[in-house]
Amino acid sequence: MAFSAHSSLYAFVLAVVFGFYVGISETVQRAVIPKHVSPELRGTAYGLFSLVSGVCFFVSNITFGILWDAYGVVLAVLYSLCLSIVAITGMAIFIKKY
């Protein structure tokens, strides 16, 4: 019962795993920006990146919730998986090109 949904240990482990994920993914995402933008536009590029990321995150979560409510968890997870594959493919193409 150490990892039940109501235990403090479960919440702590979940917070640590999420912290690692955010620390790794956000650092890597933001490290790409200076390579493709001149120094005088770097602040604008970071702002635009944050705006686009936030809007996409918002729309994606709403869509995921609607799919889950209307069709169940399987379709919602399939939607998430497909978009993740598209994003990984797009980023791989972008990195190879530049």
C-alpha positions in Angstrom: 0.0 0.0 0.0 3.1 2.2 -0.2 2.1 3.4 -3.7 -1.6 3.8 -3.4 -3.2 6.8 -5.1 -3.6 8.5 -1.7 -0.1 8.1 -0.2 2.4 10.9 0.2 5.1 8.7 -1.3 3.2 8.3 -4.5 2.8 12.0 -4.8 6.5 12.6 -4.1 7.7 10.0 -6.7 5.3 11.4 -9.2 6.5 15.0 -8.6 10.2 13.9 -8.9 9.5 12.0 -12.2 7.6 15.0 -13.6 10.4 17.4 -12.5 13.0 15.3 -14.3 10.8 15.3 -17.4 10.3 19.1 -17.4 13.9 19.7 -16.7 15.1 17.6 -19.5 12.5 18.5 -22.2 12.3 22.3 -21.6 16.1 22.6 -21.5 16.6 20.8 -24.7 13.8 22.7 -26.5 15.1 26.1 -25.5 18.7 25.2 -26.3 17.8 24.9 -30.0 16.5 28.5 -30.3 19.9 30.4 -30.2 21.3 28.3 -33.0 18.7 29.6 -35.4 18.1 33.2 -34.4 20.3 36.3 -34.4 21.2 37.6 -31.0 19.1 40.8 -31.3 16.0 38.7 -32.0 16.6 36.0 -29.3 14.1 37.5 -26.8 11.4 37.7 -29.5 12.2 34.1 -30.5 11.8 32.8 -26.9 8.6 34.7 -26.5 7.2 33.4 -29.8 8.3 29.9 -28.8 6.5 30.2 -25.5 3.4 31.5 -27.1 3.2 28.8 -29.7 4.0 26.1 -27.2 1.4 27.3 -24.7 -1.4 27.6 -27.3 -0.6 24.2 -28.7 -0.5 22.7 -25.2 -3.8 24.2 -24.4 -5.5 23.0 -27.6 -4.0 19.6 -27.3 -5.2 19.1 -23.7 -8.7 20.3 -24.6 -8.8 17.9 -27.6 -7.5 15.0 -25.4 -10.2 15.7 -22.8 -13.0 15.9 -25.4 -11.9 12.6 -27.0 -11.6 10.9 -23.6 -15.1 12.0 -22.6 -16.7 11.2 -26.0 -14.9 8.1 -27.1 -12.9 6.7 -24.2 -9.3 6.6 -23.1 -8.1 4.4 -25.9 -8.8 6.9 -28.7 -7.5 9.7 -26.6 -4.2 7.9 -26.0 -4.0 6.9 -29.7 -4.5 10.6 -30.6 -1.6 11.5 -28.3 0.6 8.8 -29.7 0.0 9.8 -33.3 0.7 13.5 -32.6 3.9 12.5 -30.8 5.1 10.5 -33.7 4.3 13.4 -36.1 6.2 15.8 -33.8 9.2 13.5 -33.5 9.3 13.1 -37.3 9.0 16.8 -37.9 11.8 17.6 -35.4 14.1 15.0 -36.9 13.5 16.4 -40.4 14.2 20.0 -39.1 17.4 19.0 -37.3 18.7 17.1 -40.4 17.9 20.1 -42.6 19.6 22.6 -40.4 
